[in-house]
Amino acid sequence: MQSEHGRIDGDIELNSGLSLYGMACGDIVVKSGGLLLLYGMCTKNVVIQPGGAAKIYGMVKGDTLNQGGVLEVHGAVHGQVITESGNSVISPSASVRGSTQSSRGNSQAIGLIGGATLGAALGGPVGAVVGGVIGAILGNESKERG
């Protein structure tokens, strides 16, 4: 896996692994076979195509769009988290300023989004625990309805 600590200007298309500790000044598109581990910042959007995967530990200033891959958000997204297809997980410790949208029944994302929202409102370690519990409950309820 390639590791980058500096600044990358322009859009990036990944079909292999990249650990980004620096800053990407453009969109990042994760294609089939690509893996993004974002510890730094993306100043625009992150798009995950079918067969791609992204784990966000750092910050995305724009939106994240899952078109059929795997998305995990553990850091911050200032825009929206949109799941058209695939699996998206938002951890209770994540921060999402924009809305979260799911075009398909993704119960895991729905539950963790609810838990993350509540956990962020409460704040601190108590918020993380309560958010995780509520997220698990909401995830199970939406799965049963789905």
N, C-alpha and C positions, 0 to 999 in steps of 0.2 A: 504494500500500500504506500502510495506517495504521501509525503507530508509537506505542508506549505505553511511558513510562518510570516510571510511578507504580504504585500498588497498585490492583488490581481485586478487589473483594469479590464473591463469588458465582460461579456457573457462567457460562461463556462458550460461545456457539455461533457458529462462524465459517463464513461462506459467501463470504468475500472474504479479502484478505491482511492479516495482522497481524504486525508485528515487535514482540515483547514483550521489553523490556529490564528491566522491573520485575518485579512479583510478582502472580500470579493466585492468589487464595485460594479455590479451587473447582476443579471439573472444567473441562477445555477439550475441547469437541467440535468437530472439524474436519469440516464437511459438504462435500458435492460443490461444487467450485469454490472451496473455502477453502484457504488456505495459512497455516500457522503457522511463523514463524521465532522460536524460543524461545531468547533469549540470557540471560534472567533465570531465574525460578523459577515452577513450578506446584506448589502445596502438595498437590494431590490427583492426579487421573488425567488422562491425555491419550488421547482416543479419536479415531481417524481412520476416518471412514466412507468408503464407495466414492466415488471422485472427489475426495477430499480429500488433502492432503499436509502433512506436518509434518517440520521439521528441528530437532532438539534439539541446541543448542550449550550450553545452560545446564543446569538441573537439574529433574528431575521427582521429587517426593517419593513419589508413588504409582506406579501401573502405567502402561505405555503399551499400548494395545490397537489393533491395526491390523485393521479389519474389511473392508478391500478397497481401501485407498488406498496412498499411498507414505509410508513412514516412514524417516527417517535419524536415527540416534543418534550424535552426535559428543561429547556431554557426559556427564552422569550421570543414571542412573535408579536410584532407591533401591528400587523395587519390581520387578515382573516386566516383561519385554518379551514380549507375546503377539501372535502373528500368526495370525489366523483366516483371512485372505485378503489379497491384495495383495502388495506388495513391501516388505520391511523390510531395512535395511542397518544393521549395527552396526560402526562403524569400530574399527580396532585401538586407537585412543587412548581409546575410550569406557569408561565405568565402569558396569557393571550389577551391583547388589548382589543382586537377586533372581534367579529362574530365567528362562530364555528358553524359550518354547514356540512351536512352529509346528504348526498344524493341517494345513497343506498342505506339499508338498515345495518349500520355498523354499531352494534350495541356496546362494544368495548370503548369506542370513542365517545359515544353519547354519555355513558356512565362516568368516564374519567373527566370529560368536559364539565359535567355538573359538579363533580367533586372538586375539580381544580378551581372552578368559579367560587364555590363556597369557601374552600381553603384559603384562597387569596383574600376574600372579604374578611375572614377571621384573622389571618396573619399568624406568623410565628409557628412554633412547633405544634401547638394545639390545632391551629388551622390545617397543618399538613396531615395530622392524624385524622381529624374530623373529616376533612376533604377526601382522604383516601377511603374511609369507611363509607361515606355517603356515595362516593363514586362507584364503589363496588356494589352497593345496593341498587343504585340507579341503573348500572350496567346489567345486573341480573333481571331487573324488572323490564327493561326495554327488550332484552333478549327473549323473555317469556312472551311479550306482546308481539314481537316480530314474527 
